[in-house]
Amino acid sequence: MQPGTKWRIAGTAELALTLALAAAVPSALAQDRALSASLAEQKASDEASIKSQKRVAQLADQTTDLQGEYRLTLQKLDRVRIYNNHLQKLVNEQETLKADVGRQLEDFQVVQTEIVPLMFDMIESLDQFINLDMPFNVEERRDRMDTLRALMEDPDVTVSERYRKIMEAYQIETSFGRDVEATKGDLEGREVEFLRIGRVLLAYQTADRSETGFWNKTTGQWEVLGDEFRKPITDGLRIARKQAAPDLLMMPIPGPEAAQ
């Protein structure tokens, strides 16, 4: 081979290599750009995916919170519904009670119209009874009747309280028929001791025991007793004062009148 030919071959080979390299460089650059673009796209996709996951997580948390609030709201609504039902029952009961009270007031007006005259009659009957009774504790009993009459004229005193006081007075008068009492008092300007045995006997005895007498219910007057009753009345006074034990005593008690 001639030297010139050898250089031509070598030059041709170098030229071919240079052309090949020249052709390969743009291709490699293109691949690098494509890879970089792919990596950038992947990175953008990953970032978008991360953002999406975060958003999904936020939405999930918000959904959980909303569900909790919803359940709490339902519970509050149930409580409000129960409370409203309770209030409605109370309102219904109050309406029923109001109607009952209205009827009771109407009945009370009727009863009051009937009972007030009855109470006046009861006071007058008790007053007449005291006037006809034996004259013991006269001032106390008169004051009680005056109090009853004043109560009937007092607008601040209820009908029930007036009635209670009248019944209390009747009970007190009834109790006088069951007890034994010794009291001191004045009789025609003299200080004496009175012995009352229920409503059966009202006797007296002077402080010096010189005179003993009793209230004669038949004549409506005080009468002096004989000396035979002095000791029994003295013993009766001691028994009434609880200074002696109960005993059988001879008392000036008149027997029942014979039927005419």
C-alpha positions, 0 to 999 in steps of 0.5 A, spaced: 500 500 500 502 506 498 503 511 503 498 516 500 493 511 500 494 509 508 493 517 510 487 517 506 484 511 509 486 514 516 483 520 515 477 517 512 477 513 519 478 519 523 473 523 519 468 517 520 469 517 527 468 525 528 462 524 524 459 519 528 461 523 535 458 529 532 452 525 530 452 522 537 452 528 541 446 531 539 442 524 541 446 524 548 444 531 549 437 530 547 436 523 551 439 528 557 434 533 556 428 527 556 431 524 562 431 531 566 424 532 563 422 525 565 425 526 572 422 533 573 415 531 571 416 525 576 418 530 581 412 534 580 408 528 580 410 526 586 409 533 589 402 533 587 401 526 589 404 528 596 399 534 596 393 530 594 395 525 600 395 531 605 389 534 602 386 527 602 388 527 610 385 534 611 379 532 608 378 526 612 380 529 618 375 535 617 370 529 615 371 526 622 370 532 625 364 534 622 361 527 623 363 528 631 359 535 630 353 532 627 353 526 632 353 531 638 348 536 634 343 530 634 345 528 641 343 536 643 337 535 639 335 529 643 336 533 649 332 539 647 326 534 644 326 531 651 326 537 655 321 540 650 316 534 652 317 535 659 316 542 659 309 540 655 307 535 660 308 541 666 304 546 662 299 541 661 299 539 668 299 546 670 293 547 665 289 542 669 291 544 676 289 551 674 282 548 672 281 544 678 283 551 682 278 554 678 273 549 680 275 549 687 274 557 688 267 556 685 266 551 690 269 555 695 265 561 694 258 557 695 261 554 701 263 561 704 256 563 702 253 558 706 258 557 712 259 564 714 252 565 717 253 558 720 259 561 724 255 566 726 249 562 729 255 557 732 257 563 736 250 566 738 249 559 740 255 558 744 254 565 747 247 563 750 250 557 752 255 560 757 249 565 759 245 559 762 251 555 764 254 556 771 258 562 772 265 560 772 271 563 769 266 568 766 271 574 764 275 569 760 269 566 757 266 572 755 273 575 752 273 569 748 266 570 745 268 577 744 275 575 740 270 570 736 266 576 734 272 581 732 275 575 728 268 575 724 269 582 722 276 582 720 277 581 713 285 579 714 282 573 717 280 567 713 274 563 713 278 557 715 281 560 721 275 563 723 272 556 723 278 553 727 277 558 732 270 557 733 271 550 734 277 551 739 272 555 743 267 549 743 272 544 745 274 548 751 267 549 753 266 541 752 273 540 756 270 544 762 265 538 763 270 533 764 275 536 769 275 538 776 278 545 778 280 550 784 280 557 783 280 563 787 276 569 785 271 575 788 264 573 790 260 579 792 266 583 795 269 577 798 275 573 796 273 566 796 275 559 793 271 556 788 270 548 787 268 546 780 266 539 778 265 539 771 258 542 770 255 538 776 257 542 781 260 549 782 261 551 790 265 556 794 268 557 801 271 563 804 278 563 806 276 562 813 272 557 812 266 560 815 261 560 810 260 554 804 255 555 799 254 553 791 250 555 785 243 553 785 242 551 777 235 551 778 234 558 782 240 561 778 243 563 785 248 562 790 246 559 796 249 558 803 250 550 805 250 547 812 256 546 816 255 538 814 258 540 807 264 544 810 269 539 810 267 535 803 268 542 800 275 543 803 277 536 801 274 537 794 279 543 794 285 540 796 283 534 791 282 539 785 289 542 787 292 535 787 294 536 794 290 530 796 288 523 793 282 522 790 276 520 794 269 519 795 266 525 798 258 527 799 257 533 795 251 538 795 248 535 788 241 535 787 238 529 784 234 529 777 227 532 777 221 528 777 218 528 771 211 532 771 
